[in-house]
Amino acid sequence: MRVALLTEGVRPHAPRGTGGWCDRLVDGLREHDFTRYVLTGAAGREPAESRPGLRELALGGRPPAGRAPGALRRRQYAAAYEQLVRALLRPGERAAFGPGLYRLADLARAGRDLPAFLVSVHARRVLERVWRSPGADTSAGQPLVRDVLVAADLLEQCLRPLSAPWYGAAPGELGAADLCHVVGGGPAALPALVAERLHGVPFVVTEHGPHLREQYLGHREARYRWPVRALLLAFFRALTEETYRQAAILTPGSAHDQRWQLRCGADPARTRVVYEGTPAVDRPAAGPEPAAPTLVWAGPLEPGRDPELALHAFALVRAELPGARLVVHGEEDAPGYRAHCAAVAERLGVAGAVEFAGRPRSAADAWAGGTVVVFSALSQRRPRLLADAMLSGRAVVATDVGVVREVVGPTGLLVPPRDPRALAGACLALLRDEERRARLGLAGRLRAQERFAVEPVTGAFREIYLELVSHWPAFPTADPGPRPRPFARPAEYWLTDRGRPVPSPSASPSPSPDADAFAEAV
């Protein structure tokens, strides 16, 4: 079948690469024809048409060139835009977000002049009038003129996918797809919403960390004033609710993410957890333990990962085991935080036994250099780094936050966050018991291999795709032209040795993650 894979390449507040996961999905489902639609942060260096199977739209930078709408269409745009803005700023009118969004999409498809309207003075006047009218939510502060100008530009970028030239029924366009697969949520879901409305194409949403949660976290450090931040968060909240409401199936990357989606209005009957597979499951276990008892900590150096807790716990471990060492892997994610952690180690009297090793060559090298792996985060949102540590065969001690209990289960020791004595006690228990370390390390490796292998992920989506097309009409589009085939190739094609594709060596994922894979995991 034909699958439209919709992703966002760059996010202004929550950068996260999804290219590796998408590549593994496409390689594992070679019986389907994928076309990638990528929303990028800026214009690409080469035209999207020159890259087979890839179409791009720049969200950042200047809006696409186009003539301004005439007087009649300008009034139509203004009415639809006002409906959408009122849904963002008036709590009692939130239900109008979807109708306003689809009305803008219908107008954009007919005239291709939506970007010109959104950056016009008419759109800014609509935004200012609604924002300053009685009943508007201004709990984050009264908007200034500069807030209106900034918010209007940001809303134009968020709505730019509505004017993408992808919504026809010709080959390579969304109307000719059998289904859409949105990876990451957010603005990447806008084309899928439009395709579902115009052509009845169902769509799946996969989130390895809910987009709305990442926006809430990222906007704490945004450079905009609070009224602008509140308006943008209202947009992403309304977009998320509409996406969850219209999606055929939601596939969160963990039960922790599923609970977040359910709180945002997702239907439990249409939600299925599919873990984020990793090729690291084929990696051999780490070799012999280091001679000295060593704790290894890995992740971005930032307060949320709480390396200070690991340092305080290590001071207690060092008092019991004078020969113990702590190796800290990771790059500084908050300016000056590495120097702060070094000062904490100096104050605790353990600076000589603590090594700040920076970014490792690979995650495997980091885990191999330790006896026990320590995670001390205040919030663990993604399971990849935990799973990678478990695949090394080293025993894991972690704070019981986020996805940790779901990923580690009974194969590691869990302690409360911000409790150095509990963390130190768990580390000492494992450092003093070699047999227990080996047993937990093997159990953790087997658990991670079972949950995070690539094959179960591709198998799950193979079943989801087939289930979706079995419940939707084979030819949903009413546009004239040749009838599209519901499947790209007949099933018999894949049952013959001659027709079965043979994966090329270059397309196969590497069995050992390098430094880039470590960065993706953290």
Solvent accessible surface area in square Angstrom, and as a share of the most:
residue,aa,sasa,rsa
1,M,3,0.01
2,R,55,0.20
3,V,2,0.01
4,A,2,0.01
5,L,0,0.00
6,L,2,0.01
7,T,11,0.06
8,E,8,0.03
9,G,38,0.37
10,V,84,0.48
11,R,7,0.03
12,P,109,0.69
13,H,37,0.17
14,A,9,0.07
15,P,107,0.67
16,R,35,0.13
17,G,51,0.49
18,T,20,0.11
19,G,41,0.39
20,G,27,0.26
21,W,6,0.02
22,C,3,0.02
23,D,64,0.33
24,R,31,0.11
25,L,3,0.01
26,V,35,0.20
27,D,48,0.25
28,G,30,0.29
29,L,0,0.00
30,R,69,0.25
31,E,34,0.15
32,H,15,0.07
33,D,60,0.31
34,F,30,0.13
35,T,34,0.20
36,R,62,0.23
37,Y,3,0.01
38,V,24,0.14
39,L,2,0.01
40,T,22,0.13
41,G,26,0.25
42,A,62,0.48
43,A,84,0.65
44,G,40,0.39
45,R,244,0.89
46,E,82,0.37
47,P,94,0.59
48,A,16,0.13
49,E,143,0.64
50,S,66,0.43
51,R,62,0.23
52,P,135,0.85
53,G,42,0.40
54,L,36,0.18
55,R,56,0.21
56,E,38,0.17
57,L,22,0.11
58,A,23,0.18
59,L,18,0.09
60,G,15,0.14
61,G,57,0.55
62,R,221,0.81
63,P,46,0.29
64,P,60,0.38
65,A,111,0.86
66,G,51,0.49
67,R,171,0.62
68,A,74,0.57
69,P,11,0.07
70,G,40,0.39
71,A,51,0.39
72,L,111,0.55
73,R,51,0.19
74,R,73,0.27
75,R,148,0.54
76,Q,58,0.26
77,Y,0,0.00
78,A,22,0.17
79,A,64,0.50
80,A,3,0.02
81,Y,1,0.00
82,E,41,0.19
83,Q,66,0.29
84,L,0,0.00
85,V,0,0.00
86,R,71,0.26
87,A,3,0.03
88,L,16,0.08
89,L,7,0.03
90,R,44,0.16
91,P,89,0.56
92,G,80,0.77
93,E,55,0.25
94,R,105,0.38
95,A,97,0.75
96,A,23,0.18
97,F,5,0.02
98,G,4,0.04
99,P,72,0.45
100,G,0,0.00
101,L,0,0.00
102,Y,22,0.09
103,R,101,0.37
104,L,0,0.00
105,A,3,0.02
106,D,39,0.20
107,L,8,0.04
108,A,0,0.00
109,R,91,0.33
110,A,82,0.63
111,G,18,0.17
112,R,120,0.44
113,D,2,0.01
114,L,1,0.00
115,P,9,0.06
116,A,21,0.16
117,F,1,0.00
118,L,3,0.01
119,V,46,0.26
120,S,26,0.17
121,V,74,0.43
122,H,60,0.27
123,A,0,0.00
124,R,65,0.24
125,R,143,0.52
126,V,8,0.05
127,L,0,0.00
128,E,53,0.24
129,R,128,0.47
130,V,3,0.01
131,W,5,0.02
132,R,114,0.42
133,S,27,0.18
134,P,123,0.77
135,G,58,0.56
136,A,15,0.12
137,D,71,0.37
138,T,38,0.22
139,S,106,0.69
140,A,35,0.27
141,G,29,0.28
142,Q,121,0.54
143,P,5,0.03
144,L,81,0.41
145,V,90,0.52
146,R,143,0.52
147,D,3,0.01
148,V,4,0.02
149,L,81,0.40
150,V,56,0.32
151,A,0,0.00
152,A,1,0.01
153,D,59,0.30
154,L,27,0.13
155,L,0,0.00
156,E,5,0.02
157,Q,55,0.24
158,C,14,0.09
159,L,0,0.00
160,R,4,0.02
161,P,0,0.00
162,L,1,0.01
163,S,19,0.12
164,A,0,0.00
165,P,70,0.44
166,W,4,0.01
167,Y,3,0.01
168,G,19,0.18
169,A,35,0.27
170,A,51,0.40
171,P,131,0.82
172,G,38,0.37
173,E,41,0.19
174,L,0,0.00
175,G,3,0.03
176,A,10,0.08
177,A,11,0.08
178,D,20,0.10
179,L,0,0.00
180,C,0,0.00
181,H,0,0.00
182,V,0,0.00
183,V,2,0.01
184,G,2,0.02
185,G,3,0.02
186,G,8,0.08
187,P,6,0.04
188,A,1,0.01
189,A,0,0.00
190,L,0,0.00
191,P,0,0.00
192,A,0,0.00
193,L,1,0.01
194,V,2,0.01
195,A,0,0.00
196,E,47,0.21
197,R,122,0.45
198,L,51,0.25
199,H,8,0.03
200,G,24,0.23
201,V,0,0.00
202,P,3,0.02
203,F,0,0.00
204,V,0,0.00
205,V,0,0.00
206,T,1,0.01
207,E,3,0.01
208,H,15,0.07
209,G,0,0.00
210,P,0,0.00
211,H,2,0.01
212,L,3,0.02
213,R,15,0.06
214,E,14,0.06
215,Q,3,0.01
216,Y,78,0.30
217,L,54,0.27
218,G,15,0.15
219,H,1,0.01
220,R,160,0.58
221,E,156,0.70
222,A,8,0.07
223,R,204,0.74
224,Y,27,0.10
225,R,85,0.31
226,W,139,0.49
227,P,6,0.04
228,V,1,0.01
229,R,30,0.11
230,A,42,0.33
231,L,2,0.01
232,L,5,0.03
233,L,19,0.09
234,A,10,0.07
235,F,0,0.00
236,F,14,0.06
237,R,78,0.28
238,A,11,0.09
239,L,3,0.01
240,T,9,0.06
241,E,46,0.21
242,E,6,0.03
243,T,4,0.02
244,Y,2,0.01
245,R,136,0.50
246,Q,64,0.29
247,A,2,0.01
248,A,12,0.10
249,I,7,0.03
250,L,0,0.00
251,T,0,0.00
252,P,0,0.00
253,G,2,0.02
254,S,0,0.00
255,A,30,0.23
256,H,46,0.20
257,D,2,0.01
258,Q,39,0.17
259,R,131,0.48
260,W,72,0.25
261,Q,0,0.00
262,L,63,0.32
263,R,214,0.78
264,C,25,0.15
265,G,58,0.55
266,A,7,0.06
267,D,52,0.27
268,P,92,0.58
269,A,87,0.67
270,R,63,0.23
271,T,12,0.07
272,R,90,0.33
273,V,48,0.28
274,V,14,0.08
275,Y,42,0.16
276,E,3,0.01
277,G,2,0.02
278,T,4,0.02
279,P,22,0.14
280,A,1,0.01
281,V,14,0.08
282,D,104,0.54
283,R,8,0.03
284,P,100,0.63
285,A,51,0.40
286,A,26,0.20
287,G,44,0.42
288,P,127,0.80
289,E,67,0.30
290,P,43,0.27
291,A,117,0.91
292,A,34,0.26
293,P,44,0.28
294,T,0,0.00
295,L,4,0.02
296,V,0,0.00
297,W,4,0.02
298,A,3,0.02
299,G,1,0.01
300,P,23,0.14
301,L,3,0.01
302,E,49,0.22
303,P,77,0.48
304,G,33,0.32
305,R,36,0.13
306,D,18,0.09
307,P,3,0.02
308,E,45,0.20
309,L,9,0.04
310,A,4,0.03
311,L,2,0.01
312,H,64,0.29
313,A,3,0.02
314,F,0,0.00
315,A,21,0.16
316,L,59,0.29
317,V,0,0.00
318,R,79,0.29
319,A,82,0.64
320,E,96,0.43
321,L,42,0.21
322,P,97,0.61
323,G,47,0.45
324,A,0,0.00
325,R,84,0.31
326,L,1,0.01
327,V,13,0.07
328,V,4,0.02
329,H,21,0.09
330,G,5,0.05
331,E,97,0.43
332,E,79,0.35
333,D,92,0.48
334,A,25,0.20
335,P,136,0.86
336,G,46,0.44
337,Y,19,0.07
338,R,104,0.38
339,A,68,0.52
340,H,81,0.36
341,C,0,0.00
342,A,36,0.28
343,A,54,0.41
344,V,0,0.00
345,A,1,0.01
346,E,117,0.52
347,R,165,0.60
348,L,55,0.27
349,G,66,0.63
350,V,8,0.05
351,A,39,0.30
352,G,86,0.83
353,A,10,0.08
354,V,17,0.10
355,E,79,0.35
356,F,35,0.15
357,A,41,0.32
358,G,28,0.27
359,R,94,0.34
360,P,13,0.08
361,R,198,0.72
362,S,16,0.10
363,A,1,0.01
364,A,29,0.22
365,D,60,0.31
366,A,0,0.00
367,W,0,0.00
368,A,39,0.30
369,G,36,0.35
370,G,0,0.00
371,T,6,0.03
372,V,0,0.00
373,V,0,0.00
374,V,3,0.02
375,F,8,0.03
376,S,1,0.01
377,A,4,0.03
378,L,55,0.27
379,S,55,0.36
380,Q,5,0.02
381,R,83,0.30
382,R,38,0.14
383,P,6,0.04
384,R,11,0.04
385,L,1,0.01
386,L,0,0.00
387,A,0,0.00
388,D,8,0.04
389,A,0,0.00
390,M,3,0.01
391,L,0,0.00
392,S,3,0.02
393,G,21,0.20
394,R,19,0.07
395,A,3,0.02
396,V,4,0.02
397,V,0,0.00
398,A,0,0.00
399,T,1,0.00
400,D,49,0.25
401,V,21,0.12
402,G,30,0.29
403,V,0,0.00
404,V,2,0.01
405,R,147,0.54
406,E,33,0.15
407,V,0,0.00
408,V,1,0.00
409,G,19,0.18
410,P,111,0.70
411,T,14,0.08
412,G,9,0.09
413,L,31,0.16
414,L,45,0.22
415,V,13,0.08
416,P,72,0.45
417,P,54,0.34
418,R,176,0.64
419,D,46,0.24
420,P,45,0.28
421,R,180,0.66
422,A,32,0.25
423,L,1,0.00
424,A,3,0.03
425,G,38,0.37
426,A,12,0.10
427,C,1,0.00
428,L,19,0.10
429,A,38,0.30
430,L,0,0.00
431,L,18,0.09
432,R,142,0.52
433,D,54,0.28
434,E,123,0.55
435,E,110,0.49
436,R,76,0.28
437,R,20,0.07
438,A,65,0.50
439,R,121,0.44
440,L,20,0.10
441,G,1,0.01
442,L,106,0.53
443,A,39,0.30
444,G,3,0.03
445,R,36,0.13
446,L,101,0.50
447,R,49,0.18
448,A,1,0.00
449,Q,52,0.23
450,E,135,0.61
451,R,75,0.27
452,F,1,0.00
453,A,16,0.12
454,V,25,0.14
455,E,122,0.55
456,P,72,0.45
457,V,9,0.05
458,T,10,0.06
459,G,23,0.22
460,A,30,0.24
461,F,1,0.00
462,R,82,0.30
463,E,123,0.55
464,I,5,0.03
465,Y,0,0.00
466,L,84,0.42
467,E,60,0.27
468,L,6,0.03
469,V,32,0.18
470,S,84,0.54
471,H,137,0.61
472,W,84,0.29
473,P,90,0.57
474,A,50,0.39
475,F,72,0.30
476,P,47,0.29
477,T,26,0.15
478,A,104,0.80
479,D,59,0.31
480,P,133,0.84
481,G,57,0.54
482,P,134,0.84
483,R,173,0.63
484,P,39,0.24
485,R,149,0.54
486,P,45,0.29
487,F,84,0.35
488,A,7,0.05
489,R,92,0.34
490,P,84,0.53
491,A,73,0.57
492,E,116,0.52
493,Y,81,0.31
494,W,49,0.17
495,L,138,0.69
496,T,69,0.40
497,D,120,0.62
498,R,234,0.85
499,G,12,0.12
500,R,116,0.42
501,P,51,0.32
502,V,129,0.74
503,P,78,0.49
504,S,48,0.31
505,P,126,0.79
506,S,108,0.70
507,A,29,0.22
508,S,59,0.38
509,P,68,0.43
510,S,71,0.46
511,P,79,0.50
512,S,60,0.39
513,P,19,0.12
514,D,82,0.43
515,A,28,0.22
516,D,103,0.53
517,A,22,0.17
518,F,6,0.03
519,A,44,0.34
520,E,45,0.20
521,A,5,0.04
522,V,49,0.28
